[in-house]
Amino acid sequence: MNFCYSKKYRLLHNFEFKNILFKKNRVITLFFNVFFIYNNLIFPRLGIIISKKVIRLSSDRNRIKRLLRESFRMNKKNIRFIDFVIFPKRILCNLNNNEIFKLLDDLWCRYAINN
């Protein structure tokens, strides 16, 4: 089983982000805005957008990005072939790492292959 998070699992280009945001398939929760589209690849991909306006401290932004990437990396084998763009919300800063992981596990369960 391959748990790496290489470049092929990332959204890297501006046009990829714009394509997902333009389609307007989204899920809005208390902690995240998740935009997604089904892709033609055989693996899911992740893009993260966190602005300084939403989460002021760089340490908090980096911690949240790290947790998002790690959670995606551990769950990608169970996720359908979808491209995700995730916008974390400010309230996420108040949670500890375990609480964030639990929220992310619930999020990935929505898009699990066996659902």
Biopython code that builds the backbone (N, CA, C, O; Angstrom):
import numpy as np
from Bio.PDB.StructureBuilder import StructureBuilder

atoms = [
    (1, "MET", "N", (0.833, -1.173, 0.000)),
    (1, "MET", "CA", (0.000, 0.000, 0.000)),
    (1, "MET", "C", (0.886, 1.247, 0.000)),
    (1, "MET", "O", (1.848, 1.335, 0.763)),
    (2, "ASN", "N", (0.553, 2.199, -0.856)),
    (2, "ASN", "CA", (1.363, 3.395, -1.008)),
    (2, "ASN", "C", (0.693, 4.573, -0.300)),
    (2, "ASN", "O", (-0.383, 5.011, -0.708)),
    (3, "PHE", "N", (1.319, 5.080, 0.748)),
    (3, "PHE", "CA", (0.749, 6.189, 1.505)),
    (3, "PHE", "C", (1.429, 7.518, 1.204)),
    (3, "PHE", "O", (1.254, 8.477, 1.955)),
    (4, "CYS", "N", (2.200, 7.597, 0.123)),
    (4, "CYS", "CA", (2.917, 8.844, -0.157)),
    (4, "CYS", "C", (1.940, 9.935, -0.607)),
    (4, "CYS", "O", (0.810, 9.648, -1.002)),
    (5, "TYR", "N", (2.387, 11.162, -0.542)),
    (5, "TYR", "CA", (1.605, 12.304, -1.009)),
    (5, "TYR", "C", (2.453, 13.031, -2.048)),
    (5, "TYR", "O", (2.946, 14.133, -1.809)),
    (6, "SER", "N", (2.609, 12.399, -3.194)),
    (6, "SER", "CA", (3.456, 12.953, -4.244)),
    (6, "SER", "C", (2.690, 14.004, -5.048)),
    (6, "SER", "O", (1.519, 14.273, -4.782)),
    (7, "LYS", "N", (3.362, 14.589, -6.026)),
    (7, "LYS", "CA", (2.773, 15.660, -6.825)),
    (7, "LYS", "C", (1.517, 15.234, -7.562)),
    (7, "LYS", "O", (0.637, 16.060, -7.808)),
    (8, "LYS", "N", (1.416, 13.978, -7.916)),
    (8, "LYS", "CA", (0.241, 13.556, -8.680)),
    (8, "LYS", "C", (-1.047, 13.638, -7.860)),
    (8, "LYS", "O", (-2.137, 13.657, -8.433)),
    (9, "TYR", "N", (-0.943, 13.687, -6.545)),
    (9, "TYR", "CA", (-2.114, 13.793, -5.676)),
    (9, "TYR", "C", (-2.448, 15.241, -5.310)),
    (9, "TYR", "O", (-3.358, 15.480, -4.516)),
    (10, "ARG", "N", (-1.733, 16.198, -5.872)),
    (10, "ARG", "CA", (-1.937, 17.611, -5.547)),
    (10, "ARG", "C", (-2.516, 18.346, -6.746)),
    (10, "ARG", "O", (-2.237, 18.006, -7.895)),
    (11, "LEU", "N", (-3.311, 19.340, -6.466)),
    (11, "LEU", "CA", (-3.707, 20.284, -7.502)),
    (11, "LEU", "C", (-2.612, 21.337, -7.545)),
    (11, "LEU", "O", (-2.348, 22.003, -6.543)),
    (12, "LEU", "N", (-1.979, 21.490, -8.690)),
    (12, "LEU", "CA", (-0.792, 22.334, -8.770)),
    (12, "LEU", "C", (-1.003, 23.616, -9.559)),
    (12, "LEU", "O", (-0.322, 24.610, -9.308)),
    (13, "HIS", "N", (-1.924, 23.613, -10.501)),
    (13, "HIS", "CA", (-2.041, 24.728, -11.427)),
    (13, "HIS", "C", (-3.306, 25.538, -11.176)),
    (13, "HIS", "O", (-4.323, 25.022, -10.712)),
    (14, "ASN", "N", (-3.206, 26.815, -11.499)),
    (14, "ASN", "CA", (-4.306, 27.741, -11.299)),
    (14, "ASN", "C", (-5.559, 27.294, -12.054)),
    (14, "ASN", "O", (-6.665, 27.384, -11.520)),
    (15, "PHE", "N", (-5.398, 26.815, -13.284)),
    (15, "PHE", "CA", (-6.563, 26.402, -14.075)),
    (15, "PHE", "C", (-7.274, 25.205, -13.446)),
    (15, "PHE", "O", (-8.483, 25.056, -13.622)),
    (16, "GLU", "N", (-6.560, 24.354, -12.721)),
    (16, "GLU", "CA", (-7.204, 23.224, -12.044)),
    (16, "GLU", "C", (-8.097, 23.725, -10.909)),
    (16, "GLU", "O", (-9.216, 23.243, -10.731)),
    (17, "PHE", "N", (-7.596, 24.688, -10.149)),
    (17, "PHE", "CA", (-8.395, 25.273, -9.074)),
    (17, "PHE", "C", (-9.614, 25.990, -9.652)),
    (17, "PHE", "O", (-10.728, 25.816, -9.158)),
    (18, "LYS", "N", (-9.411, 26.791, -10.692)),
    (18, "LYS", "CA", (-10.517, 27.542, -11.290)),
    (18, "LYS", "C", (-11.585, 26.612, -11.840)),
    (18, "LYS", "O", (-12.777, 26.892, -11.710)),
    (19, "ASN", "N", (-11.176, 25.517, -12.447)),
    (19, "ASN", "CA", (-12.122, 24.553, -12.995)),
    (19, "ASN", "C", (-13.020, 23.981, -11.895)),
    (19, "ASN", "O", (-14.228, 23.847, -12.088)),
    (20, "ILE", "N", (-12.447, 23.654, -10.774)),
    (20, "ILE", "CA", (-13.224, 23.090, -9.658)),
    (20, "ILE", "C", (-14.149, 24.142, -9.055)),
    (20, "ILE", "O", (-15.315, 23.860, -8.779)),
    (21, "LEU", "N", (-13.635, 25.347, -8.852)),
    (21, "LEU", "CA", (-14.447, 26.401, -8.252)),
    (21, "LEU", "C", (-15.573, 26.843, -9.188)),
    (21, "LEU", "O", (-16.636, 27.252, -8.721)),
    (22, "PHE", "N", (-15.355, 26.767, -10.488)),
    (22, "PHE", "CA", (-16.356, 27.170, -11.473)),
    (22, "PHE", "C", (-17.544, 26.211, -11.502)),
    (22, "PHE", "O", (-18.672, 26.639, -11.745)),
    (23, "LYS", "N", (-17.312, 24.933, -11.260)),
    (23, "LYS", "CA", (-18.380, 23.925, -11.325)),
    (23, "LYS", "C", (-19.386, 24.066, -10.186)),
    (23, "LYS", "O", (-20.535, 23.644, -10.319)),
    (24, "LYS", "N", (-18.973, 24.642, -9.096)),
    (24, "LYS", "CA", (-19.846, 24.940, -7.953)),
    (24, "LYS", "C", (-20.469, 23.717, -7.285)),
    (24, "LYS", "O", (-21.539, 23.825, -6.686)),
    (25, "ASN", "N", (-19.825, 22.567, -7.376)),
    (25, "ASN", "CA", (-20.225, 21.432, -6.539)),
    (25, "ASN", "C", (-19.549, 21.654, -5.199)),
    (25, "ASN", "O", (-18.320, 21.650, -5.120)),
    (26, "ARG", "N", (-20.320, 21.845, -4.155)),
    (26, "ARG", "CA", (-19.679, 22.156, -2.883)),
    (26, "ARG", "C", (-20.475, 21.614, -1.710)),
    (26, "ARG", "O", (-21.676, 21.356, -1.779)),
    (27, "VAL", "N", (-19.727, 21.460, -0.631)),
    (27, "VAL", "CA", (-20.305, 21.092, 0.654)),
    (27, "VAL", "C", (-19.818, 22.139, 1.639)),
    (27, "VAL", "O", (-18.616, 22.379, 1.760)),
    (28, "ILE", "N", (-20.749, 22.757, 2.339)),
    (28, "ILE", "CA", (-20.392, 23.782, 3.313)),
    (28, "ILE", "C", (-20.711, 23.241, 4.694)),
    (28, "ILE", "O", (-21.848, 22.867, 4.984)),
    (29, "THR", "N", (-19.690, 23.206, 5.543)),
    (29, "THR", "CA", (-19.872, 22.772, 6.925)),
    (29, "THR", "C", (-19.458, 23.916, 7.840)),
    (29, "THR", "O", (-19.059, 24.983, 7.374)),
    (30, "LEU", "N", (-19.554, 23.692, 9.110)),
    (30, "LEU", "CA", (-19.153, 24.700, 10.081)),
    (30, "LEU", "C", (-17.657, 24.981, 10.011)),
    (30, "LEU", "O", (-17.220, 26.090, 10.319)),
    (31, "PHE", "N", (-16.871, 23.988, 9.611)),
    (31, "PHE", "CA", (-15.418, 24.103, 9.669)),
    (31, "PHE", "C", (-14.736, 24.216, 8.310)),
    (31, "PHE", "O", (-13.599, 24.681, 8.236)),
    (32, "PHE", "N", (-15.405, 23.799, 7.228)),
    (32, "PHE", "CA", (-14.789, 23.785, 5.899)),
    (32, "PHE", "C", (-15.791, 24.193, 4.833)),
    (32, "PHE", "O", (-16.997, 23.997, 4.987)),
    (33, "ASN", "N", (-15.277, 24.761, 3.751)),
    (33, "ASN", "CA", (-15.984, 24.820, 2.477)),
    (33, "ASN", "C", (-15.224, 23.878, 1.557)),
    (33, "ASN", "O", (-14.024, 24.050, 1.348)),
    (34, "VAL", "N", (-15.905, 22.895, 1.013)),
    (34, "VAL", "CA", (-15.259, 21.898, 0.162)),
    (34, "VAL", "C", (-15.875, 21.976, -1.228)),
    (34, "VAL", "O", (-17.075, 21.757, -1.397)),
    (35, "PHE", "N", (-15.051, 22.288, -2.220)),
    (35, "PHE", "CA", (-15.456, 22.269, -3.617)),
    (35, "PHE", "C", (-14.870, 21.008, -4.235)),
    (35, "PHE", "O", (-13.757, 20.607, -3.893)),
    (36, "PHE", "N", (-15.612, 20.380, -5.143)),
    (36, "PHE", "CA", (-15.111, 19.129, -5.707)),
    (36, "PHE", "C", (-15.679, 18.895, -7.098)),
    (36, "PHE", "O", (-16.744, 19.407, -7.443)),
    (37, "ILE", "N", (-14.955, 18.118, -7.889)),
    (37, "ILE", "CA", (-15.455, 17.577, -9.151)),
    (37, "ILE", "C", (-14.877, 16.173, -9.309)),
    (37, "ILE", "O", (-13.791, 15.876, -8.811)),
    (38, "TYR", "N", (-15.607, 15.331, -9.997)),
    (38, "TYR", "CA", (-15.089, 14.003, -10.313)),
    (38, "TYR", "C", (-14.061, 14.153, -11.420)),
    (38, "TYR", "O", (-14.268, 14.902, -12.374)),
    (39, "ASN", "N", (-12.950, 13.435, -11.290)),
    (39, "ASN", "CA", (-11.906, 13.533, -12.307)),
    (39, "ASN", "C", (-11.849, 12.257, -13.144)),
    (39, "ASN", "O", (-12.499, 11.262, -12.824)),
    (40, "ASN", "N", (-11.066, 12.301, -14.212)),
    (40, "ASN", "CA", (-10.911, 11.146, -15.102)),
    (40, "ASN", "C", (-9.661, 10.344, -14.772)),
    (40, "ASN", "O", (-9.239, 9.499, -15.561)),
    (41, "LEU", "N", (-9.082, 10.596, -13.641)),
    (41, "LEU", "CA", (-7.867, 9.909, -13.223)),
    (41, "LEU", "C", (-8.239, 8.707, -12.364)),
    (41, "LEU", "O", (-9.417, 8.469, -12.094)),
    (42, "ILE", "N", (-7.250, 7.965, -11.943)),
    (42, "ILE", "CA", (-7.536, 6.794, -11.099)),
    (42, "ILE", "C", (-7.136, 7.050, -9.647)),
    (42, "ILE", "O", (-6.854, 6.117, -8.895)),
    (43, "PHE", "N", (-7.116, 8.327, -9.266)),
    (43, "PHE", "CA", (-6.764, 8.694, -7.898)),
    (43, "PHE", "C", (-7.373, 10.058, -7.587)),
    (43, "PHE", "O", (-7.614, 10.849, -8.499)),
    (44, "PRO", "N", (-7.625, 10.342, -6.312)),
    (44, "PRO", "CA", (-8.132, 11.656, -5.916)),
    (44, "PRO", "C", (-6.990, 12.663, -5.809)),
    (44, "PRO", "O", (-5.828, 12.281, -5.667)),
    (45, "ARG", "N", (-7.329, 13.953, -5.878)),
    (45, "ARG", "CA", (-6.322, 15.005, -5.713)),
    (45, "ARG", "C", (-6.857, 16.062, -4.751)),
    (45, "ARG", "O", (-8.066, 16.228, -4.594)),
    (46, "LEU", "N", (-5.929, 16.771, -4.113)),
    (46, "LEU", "CA", (-6.287, 17.737, -3.079)),
    (46, "LEU", "C", (-5.628, 19.078, -3.344)),
    (46, "LEU", "O", (-4.453, 19.148, -3.706)),
    (47, "GLY", "N", (-6.400, 20.146, -3.157)),
    (47, "GLY", "CA", (-5.889, 21.506, -3.166)),
    (47, "GLY", "C", (-6.391, 22.210, -1.918)),
    (47, "GLY", "O", (-7.538, 22.023, -1.511)),
    (48, "ILE", "N", (-5.535, 23.015, -1.314)),
    (48, "ILE", "CA", (-5.887, 23.707, -0.069)),
    (48, "ILE", "C", (-5.683, 25.198, -0.280)),
    (48, "ILE", "O", (-4.642, 25.627, -0.776)),
    (49, "ILE", "N", (-6.687, 25.988, 0.102)),
    (49, "ILE", "CA", (-6.578, 27.443, 0.023)),
    (49, "ILE", "C", (-6.902, 28.007, 1.397)),
    (49, "ILE", "O", (-8.015, 27.852, 1.900)),
    (50, "ILE", "N", (-5.912, 28.668, 2.001)),
    (50, "ILE", "CA", (-6.119, 29.330, 3.294)),
    (50, "ILE", "C", (-5.544, 30.736, 3.170)),
    (50, "ILE", "O", (-4.335, 30.901, 3.006)),
    (51, "SER", "N", (-6.390, 31.734, 3.246)),
    (51, "SER", "CA", (-5.897, 33.104, 3.134)),
    (51, "SER", "C", (-5.504, 33.649, 4.506)),
    (51, "SER", "O", (-5.958, 33.179, 5.550)),
    (52, "LYS", "N", (-4.655, 34.643, 4.453)),
    (52, "LYS", "CA", (-4.211, 35.300, 5.679)),
    (52, "LYS", "C", (-5.371, 36.043, 6.338)),
    (52, "LYS", "O", (-5.377, 36.246, 7.553)),
    (53, "LYS", "N", (-6.340, 36.442, 5.541)),
    (53, "LYS", "CA", (-7.501, 37.155, 6.063)),
    (53, "LYS", "C", (-8.358, 36.242, 6.946)),
    (53, "LYS", "O", (-8.956, 36.697, 7.922)),
    (54, "VAL", "N", (-8.414, 34.964, 6.601)),
    (54, "VAL", "CA", (-9.238, 34.013, 7.354)),
    (54, "VAL", "C", (-8.505, 33.510, 8.589)),
    (54, "VAL", "O", (-9.059, 33.521, 9.688)),
    (55, "ILE", "N", (-7.261, 33.069, 8.413)),
    (55, "ILE", "CA", (-6.464, 32.561, 9.538)),
    (55, "ILE", "C", (-5.177, 33.365, 9.583)),
    (55, "ILE", "O", (-4.295, 33.192, 8.743)),
    (56, "ARG", "N", (-5.079, 34.233, 10.559)),
    (56, "ARG", "CA", (-4.039, 35.239, 10.596)),
    (56, "ARG", "C", (-2.643, 34.696, 10.841)),
    (56, "ARG", "O", (-1.701, 35.092, 10.155)),
    (57, "LEU", "N", (-2.491, 33.805, 11.797)),
    (57, "LEU", "CA", (-1.157, 33.327, 12.161)),
    (57, "LEU", "C", (-0.667, 32.261, 11.185)),
    (57, "LEU", "O", (-1.379, 31.304, 10.878)),
    (58, "SER", "N", (0.549, 32.444, 10.708)),
    (58, "SER", "CA", (1.107, 31.475, 9.759)),
    (58, "SER", "C", (1.272, 30.104, 10.402)),
    (58, "SER", "O", (1.143, 29.083, 9.727)),
    (59, "SER", "N", (1.554, 30.073, 11.686)),
    (59, "SER", "CA", (1.706, 28.777, 12.361)),
    (59, "SER", "C", (0.388, 28.004, 12.343)),
    (59, "SER", "O", (0.388, 26.784, 12.175)),
    (60, "ASP", "N", (-0.733, 28.705, 12.516)),
    (60, "ASP", "CA", (-2.044, 28.044, 12.446)),
    (60, "ASP", "C", (-2.361, 27.595, 11.022)),
    (60, "ASP", "O", (-2.865, 26.492, 10.811)),
    (61, "ARG", "N", (-2.064, 28.454, 10.046)),
    (61, "ARG", "CA", (-2.295, 28.078, 8.643)),
    (61, "ARG", "C", (-1.490, 26.839, 8.277)),
    (61, "ARG", "O", (-2.009, 25.913, 7.654)),
    (62, "ASN", "N", (-0.225, 26.829, 8.663)),
    (62, "ASN", "CA", (0.640, 25.695, 8.334)),
    (62, "ASN", "C", (0.208, 24.421, 9.050)),
    (62, "ASN", "O", (0.265, 23.335, 8.473)),
    (63, "ARG", "N", (-0.221, 24.547, 10.299)),
    (63, "ARG", "CA", (-0.685, 23.380, 11.055)),
    (63, "ARG", "C", (-1.919, 22.779, 10.393)),
    (63, "ARG", "O", (-2.017, 21.560, 10.250)),
    (64, "ILE", "N", (-2.850, 23.622, 9.994)),
    (64, "ILE", "CA", (-4.076, 23.132, 9.364)),
    (64, "ILE", "C", (-3.770, 22.490, 8.012)),
    (64, "ILE", "O", (-4.324, 21.440, 7.687)),
    (65, "LYS", "N", (-2.896, 23.111, 7.225)),
    (65, "LYS", "CA", (-2.510, 22.510, 5.939)),
    (65, "LYS", "C", (-1.831, 21.159, 6.141)),
    (65, "LYS", "O", (-2.095, 20.206, 5.408)),
    (66, "ARG", "N", (-0.966, 21.087, 7.131)),
    (66, "ARG", "CA", (-0.266, 19.833, 7.418)),
    (66, "ARG", "C", (-1.257, 18.735, 7.809)),
    (66, "ARG", "O", (-1.138, 17.596, 7.359)),
    (67, "LEU", "N", (-2.227, 19.080, 8.643)),
    (67, "LEU", "CA", (-3.228, 18.098, 9.067)),
    (67, "LEU", "C", (-4.119, 17.664, 7.900)),
    (67, "LEU", "O", (-4.458, 16.487, 7.781)),
    (68, "LEU", "N", (-4.497, 18.609, 7.045)),
    (68, "LEU", "CA", (-5.297, 18.266, 5.869)),
    (68, "LEU", "C", (-4.551, 17.309, 4.947)),
    (68, "LEU", "O", (-5.111, 16.312, 4.490)),
    (69, "ARG", "N", (-3.293, 17.614, 4.679)),
    (69, "ARG", "CA", (-2.490, 16.752, 3.806)),
    (69, "ARG", "C", (-2.298, 15.366, 4.412)),
    (69, "ARG", "O", (-2.401, 14.357, 3.715)),
    (70, "GLU", "N", (-2.020, 15.323, 5.698)),
    (70, "GLU", "CA", (-1.788, 14.041, 6.368)),
    (70, "GLU", "C", (-3.059, 13.186, 6.380)),
    (70, "GLU", "O", (-3.006, 11.984, 6.122)),
    (71, "SER", "N", (-4.179, 13.802, 6.674)),
    (71, "SER", "CA", (-5.438, 13.069, 6.688)),
    (71, "SER", "C", (-5.779, 12.553, 5.287)),
    (71, "SER", "O", (-6.215, 11.413, 5.128)),
    (72, "PHE", "N", (-5.579, 13.391, 4.287)),
    (72, "PHE", "CA", (-5.824, 12.974, 2.902)),
    (72, "PHE", "C", (-4.905, 11.817, 2.517)),
    (72, "PHE", "O", (-5.344, 10.848, 1.898)),
    (73, "ARG", "N", (-3.650, 11.923, 2.880)),
    (73, "ARG", "CA", (-2.656, 10.899, 2.557)),
    (73, "ARG", "C", (-3.055, 9.546, 3.142)),
    (73, "ARG", "O", (-2.918, 8.515, 2.483)),
    (74, "MET", "N", (-3.543, 9.553, 4.369)),
    (74, "MET", "CA", (-3.903, 8.304, 5.032)),
    (74, "MET", "C", (-5.224, 7.715, 4.507)),
    (74, "MET", "O", (-5.454, 6.511, 4.625)),
    (75, "ASN", "N", (-6.085, 8.557, 3.931)),
    (75, "ASN", "CA", (-7.409, 8.093, 3.503)),
    (75, "ASN", "C", (-7.582, 8.008, 1.993)),
    (75, "ASN", "O", (-8.639, 7.581, 1.530)),
    (76, "LYS", "N", (-6.590, 8.397, 1.218)),
    (76, "LYS", "CA", (-6.777, 8.501, -0.233)),
    (76, "LYS", "C", (-7.121, 7.173, -0.899)),
    (76, "LYS", "O", (-7.759, 7.164, -1.952)),
    (77, "LYS", "N", (-6.718, 6.069, -0.316)),
    (77, "LYS", "CA", (-7.031, 4.765, -0.925)),
    (77, "LYS", "C", (-8.526, 4.463, -0.862)),
    (77, "LYS", "O", (-9.018, 3.641, -1.635)),
    (78, "ASN", "N", (-9.257, 5.112, 0.044)),
    (78, "ASN", "CA", (-10.694, 4.877, 0.207)),
    (78, "ASN", "C", (-11.564, 5.934, -0.462)),
    (78, "ASN", "O", (-12.789, 5.807, -0.470)),
    (79, "ILE", "N", (-10.954, 6.974, -1.022)),
    (79, "ILE", "CA", (-11.706, 8.097, -1.572)),
    (79, "ILE", "C", (-11.929, 7.878, -3.065)),
    (79, "ILE", "O", (-11.049, 7.389, -3.773)),
    (80, "ARG", "N", (-13.123, 8.250, -3.531)),
    (80, "ARG", "CA", (-13.420, 8.176, -4.962)),
    (80, "ARG", "C", (-12.484, 9.092, -5.739)),
    (80, "ARG", "O", (-11.737, 9.876, -5.154)),
    (81, "PHE", "N", (-12.534, 8.983, -7.059)),
    (81, "PHE", "CA", (-11.643, 9.762, -7.922)),
    (81, "PHE", "C", (-12.210, 11.171, -8.089)),
    (81, "PHE", "O", (-12.893, 11.478, -9.066)),
    (82, "ILE", "N", (-11.908, 12.007, -7.112)),
    (82, "ILE", "CA", (-12.455, 13.357, -7.033)),
    (82, "ILE", "C", (-11.312, 14.330, -6.796)),
    (82, "ILE", "O", (-10.358, 14.026, -6.079)),
    (83, "ASP", "N", (-11.422, 15.519, -7.416)),
    (83, "ASP", "CA", (-10.511, 16.616, -7.111)),
    (83, "ASP", "C", (-11.187, 17.499, -6.070)),
    (83, "ASP", "O", (-12.330, 17.918, -6.253)),
    (84, "PHE", "N", (-10.483, 17.781, -4.980)),
    (84, "PHE", "CA", (-11.013, 18.588, -3.882)),
    (84, "PHE", "C", (-10.253, 19.899, -3.770)),
    (84, "PHE", "O", (-9.033, 19.937, -3.933)),
    (85, "VAL", "N", (-10.981, 20.972, -3.490)),
    (85, "VAL", "CA", (-10.375, 22.221, -3.036)),
    (85, "VAL", "C", (-11.037, 22.530, -1.706)),
    (85, "VAL", "O", (-12.260, 22.643, -1.620)),
    (86, "ILE", "N", (-10.224, 22.664, -0.674)),
    (86, "ILE", "CA", (-10.749, 22.865, 0.679)),
    (86, "ILE", "C", (-10.357, 24.244, 1.187)),
    (86, "ILE", "O", (-9.191, 24.637, 1.139)),
    (87, "PHE", "N", (-11.362, 24.969, 1.676)),
    (87, "PHE", "CA", (-11.176, 26.252, 2.334)),
    (87, "PHE", "C", (-11.496, 26.070, 3.817)),
    (87, "PHE", "O", (-12.672, 26.018, 4.176)),
    (88, "PRO", "N", (-10.505, 25.973, 4.676)),
    (88, "PRO", "CA", (-10.793, 25.894, 6.113)),
    (88, "PRO", "C", (-11.353, 27.229, 6.620)),
    (88, "PRO", "O", (-11.045, 28.288, 6.074)),
    (89, "LYS", "N", (-12.167, 27.163, 7.659)),
    (89, "LYS", "CA", (-12.730, 28.378, 8.255)),
    (89, "LYS", "C", (-11.989, 28.732, 9.539)),
    (89, "LYS", "O", (-11.265, 27.913, 10.106)),
    (90, "ARG", "N", (-12.183, 29.950, 9.976)),
    (90, "ARG", "CA", (-11.458, 30.503, 11.123)),
    (90, "ARG", "C", (-11.662, 29.691, 12.398)),
    (90, "ARG", "O", (-10.737, 29.563, 13.201)),
    (91, "ILE", "N", (-12.828, 29.153, 12.591)),
    (91, "ILE", "CA", (-13.152, 28.421, 13.820)),
    (91, "ILE", "C", (-12.263, 27.188, 14.003)),
    (91, "ILE", "O", (-12.114, 26.687, 15.117)),
    (92, "LEU", "N", (-11.680, 26.706, 12.917)),
    (92, "LEU", "CA", (-10.816, 25.524, 12.971)),
    (92, "LEU", "C", (-9.582, 25.752, 13.837)),
    (92, "LEU", "O", (-9.027, 24.798, 14.383)),
    (93, "CYS", "N", (-9.147, 26.997, 13.970)),
    (93, "CYS", "CA", (-7.960, 27.315, 14.784)),
    (93, "CYS", "C", (-8.162, 26.965, 16.251)),
    (93, "CYS", "O", (-7.197, 26.697, 16.967)),
    (94, "ASN", "N", (-9.407, 26.968, 16.698)),
    (94, "ASN", "CA", (-9.690, 26.725, 18.109)),
    (94, "ASN", "C", (-9.678, 25.249, 18.481)),
    (94, "ASN", "O", (-9.741, 24.907, 19.662)),
    (95, "LEU", "N", (-9.596, 24.375, 17.488)),
    (95, "LEU", "CA", (-9.633, 22.936, 17.748)),
    (95, "LEU", "C", (-8.225, 22.367, 17.850)),
    (95, "LEU", "O", (-7.280, 22.898, 17.267)),
    (96, "ASN", "N", (-8.104, 21.283, 18.598)),
    (96, "ASN", "CA", (-6.795, 20.621, 18.656)),
    (96, "ASN", "C", (-6.668, 19.638, 17.487)),
    (96, "ASN", "O", (-7.626, 19.413, 16.748)),
    (97, "ASN", "N", (-5.495, 19.067, 17.334)),
    (97, "ASN", "CA", (-5.212, 18.209, 16.182)),
    (97, "ASN", "C", (-6.124, 16.989, 16.113)),
    (97, "ASN", "O", (-6.573, 16.618, 15.029)),
    (98, "ASN", "N", (-6.400, 16.368, 17.238)),
    (98, "ASN", "CA", (-7.261, 15.178, 17.241)),
    (98, "ASN", "C", (-8.681, 15.507, 16.790)),
    (98, "ASN", "O", (-9.302, 14.731, 16.064)),
    (99, "GLU", "N", (-9.186, 16.645, 17.217)),
    (99, "GLU", "CA", (-10.528, 17.052, 16.800)),
    (99, "GLU", "C", (-10.572, 17.330, 15.298)),
    (99, "GLU", "O", (-11.546, 16.988, 14.627)),
    (100, "ILE", "N", (-9.525, 17.943, 14.780)),
    (100, "ILE", "CA", (-9.464, 18.226, 13.341)),
    (100, "ILE", "C", (-9.390, 16.925, 12.552)),
    (100, "ILE", "O", (-10.061, 16.784, 11.530)),
    (101, "PHE", "N", (-8.580, 15.972, 13.015)),
    (101, "PHE", "CA", (-8.495, 14.678, 12.334)),
    (101, "PHE", "C", (-9.850, 13.978, 12.308)),
    (101, "PHE", "O", (-10.216, 13.365, 11.306)),
    (102, "LYS", "N", (-10.585, 14.068, 13.397)),
    (102, "LYS", "CA", (-11.906, 13.434, 13.445)),
    (102, "LYS", "C", (-12.856, 14.083, 12.434)),
    (102, "LYS", "O", (-13.600, 13.388, 11.743)),
    (103, "LEU", "N", (-12.828, 15.409, 12.351)),
    (103, "LEU", "CA", (-13.655, 16.114, 11.367)),
    (103, "LEU", "C", (-13.289, 15.709, 9.941)),
    (103, "LEU", "O", (-14.157, 15.505, 9.093)),
    (104, "LEU", "N", (-11.990, 15.598, 9.699)),
    (104, "LEU", "CA", (-11.528, 15.227, 8.360)),
    (104, "LEU", "C", (-11.893, 13.786, 8.021)),
    (104, "LEU", "O", (-12.243, 13.490, 6.878)),
    (105, "ASP", "N", (-11.815, 12.899, 8.985)),
    (105, "ASP", "CA", (-12.233, 11.515, 8.740)),
    (105, "ASP", "C", (-13.709, 11.456, 8.353)),
    (105, "ASP", "O", (-14.093, 10.697, 7.463)),
    (106, "ASP", "N", (-14.533, 12.262, 9.027)),
    (106, "ASP", "CA", (-15.951, 12.330, 8.672)),
    (106, "ASP", "C", (-16.131, 12.872, 7.255)),
    (106, "ASP", "O", (-16.980, 12.398, 6.500)),
    (107, "LEU", "N", (-15.324, 13.867, 6.908)),
    (107, "LEU", "CA", (-15.392, 14.441, 5.565)),
    (107, "LEU", "C", (-15.029, 13.408, 4.504)),
    (107, "LEU", "O", (-15.732, 13.274, 3.503)),
    (108, "TRP", "N", (-13.937, 12.679, 4.718)),
    (108, "TRP", "CA", (-13.509, 11.691, 3.719)),
    (108, "TRP", "C", (-14.502, 10.531, 3.633)),
    (108, "TRP", "O", (-14.639, 9.916, 2.575)),
    (109, "CYS", "N", (-15.192, 10.228, 4.726)),
    (109, "CYS", "CA", (-16.194, 9.154, 4.688)),
    (109, "CYS", "C", (-17.342, 9.489, 3.736)),
    (109, "CYS", "O", (-17.946, 8.589, 3.152)),
    (110, "ARG", "N", (-17.642, 10.768, 3.581)),
    (110, "ARG", "CA", (-18.685, 11.176, 2.636)),
    (110, "ARG", "C", (-18.345, 10.772, 1.206)),
    (110, "ARG", "O", (-19.228, 10.487, 0.398)),
    (111, "TYR", "N", (-17.053, 10.754, 0.912)),
    (111, "TYR", "CA", (-16.597, 10.491, -0.456)),
    (111, "TYR", "C", (-15.918, 9.133, -0.577)),
    (111, "TYR", "O", (-15.130, 8.912, -1.496)),
    (112, "ALA", "N", (-16.215, 8.241, 0.329)),
    (112, "ALA", "CA", (-15.590, 6.912, 0.311)),
    (112, "ALA", "C", (-16.099, 6.100, -0.878)),
    (112, "ALA", "O", (-17.223, 6.291, -1.343)),
    (113, "ILE", "N", (-15.270, 5.212, -1.350)),
    (113, "ILE", "CA", (-15.597, 4.378, -2.509)),
    (113, "ILE", "C", (-16.798, 3.492, -2.225)),
    (113, "ILE", "O", (-17.626, 3.273, -3.109)),
    (114, "ASN", "N", (-16.904, 2.985, -1.019)),
    (114, "ASN", "CA", (-17.988, 2.050, -0.700)),
    (114, "ASN", "C", (-19.286, 2.738, -0.297)),
    (114, "ASN", "O", (-20.223, 2.056, 0.120)),
    (115, "ASN", "N", (-19.378, 4.062, -0.406)),
    (115, "ASN", "CA", (-20.637, 4.781, -0.114)),
    (115, "ASN", "C", (-21.502, 4.857, -1.338)),
    (115, "ASN", "O", (-22.595, 5.421, -1.288)),
]
sb = StructureBuilder()
sb.init_structure("model")
sb.init_model(0)
sb.init_chain("A")
sb.init_seg("    ")
for serial, (resi, resn, name, xyz) in enumerate(atoms, 1):
    if name == "N":
        sb.init_residue(resn, " ", resi, " ")
    sb.init_atom(name, np.array(xyz, "f"), 0.0, 1.0, " ", f" {name:<3s}", serial, name[0])
structure = sb.get_structure()
